[in-house]
């Protein structure tokens, strides 16, 4: 499973379990920390993907410009 999909699934499981009341008051703080770290990981993975796309995009744009 791709990292982004994995962490998105973890986030969905956390959110679903919170809605269903799976956590006690004592657990909430730890779950919130894990949720926050998971969300940050997803954001970083998305940024990395965008940076990779930007590296590739200029090359394809150059080819289009050269053809005209």
Beta strands, then each sheet from edge to edge (+ up, - down):
end
